[in-house]
Amino acid sequence: MIPVQNVYYMLSYAFRVLQEQGYQKLSVEKFHNTAELFAAILEKGVSIQLKRGLGQDYLPKTETISTLKGKLNISDSIKTQALMKKQMVCSYDDFSVNTEMNRILKSTMLLLLKADITPKRKKSLRKLIVFFSDVDTTDLYTVNWNQRYHRNNQSYQMLISICYLVFKGLLQTKSDGTMKLMDYLDEQRMCRLYEKFILEYYRQEHPELSSQASQVAWQLDDGFDDMLPKMQTDVTLTPKTDPSKVLIIDAKYYEHTTQSQYGANTLHSGNLYQIFTYVKNKEHQLKDCPHTVSGMLLYAKTDEAVVPENKTYFMSGNKIIVTNLDLNCDFSAIRKQL
């Protein structure tokens, strides 16, 4: 089990805005579950956004009015007999706070009011929701989570990402068809957060390294790559002073880090095939210059009796390391491991 406080630290690397002054108090606050943590982040983030002002945009609006505004819709004016009342149906763009992003924030805060969070936190969220009186709610199942961000709405990026984690990671269907909020993120969402955390940690804490989630090109004899999947690494580390050395890290977050058959525990074969393929294609790509390419499977440590720890294999001239990262400890110990 990962302490909720460490989930916050992982989020703070994934979203650098959480390292800014306005969020510093959250780093020392104790949270009894992930829903409480996300509620605290949204409470602080939305409060900061309200001081800046809720984002606004021009939204299409159609209404029956007595003065001409925007574009006159003659056919609808006749159908609704608005002209008989000396009115007309007009369509125009209204500069409004009722944007999709604001609707997502409001709907997520209302969802968190049903979660296992403290009464004090619920009271704070209700106070914030008051400022969204001109904002409608939205069905989070129909939301397009791939929002476009630019200079005017960049402050929403982290907030919408937290809303996504709340909805996708914490919401669970019960046997009777109703929904409830889980205490912890599901495995799939934690896996994405774990990958992002590892990458951003090395980017921020080790500037002497080039840290990228780069792609490895297939090394093909005839160049025919139709239907071949992309080889996207989680983390590729290269010393800036010696680019001939490459370490490809595949970050894995599983409930079970090994597979068991006939009483014997072995590594997940698919994971090993994947990292081996990445390494050998990168090796071939650099064949014309001095190089050293290694691979690492970095599992999040579980409380199982058998876990892969510092296993080193030499395969066809390359080193493949399989180990784990213990997240169930003080964050200073996590730093030391990394």
Summary of the structure (lengths in Angstrom):
residues: 338
radius of gyration: 25.6
end to end distance: 18.8
largest distance: 86.4
contacts: 948
relative contact order: 0.10
helix: 42%
strand: 23%
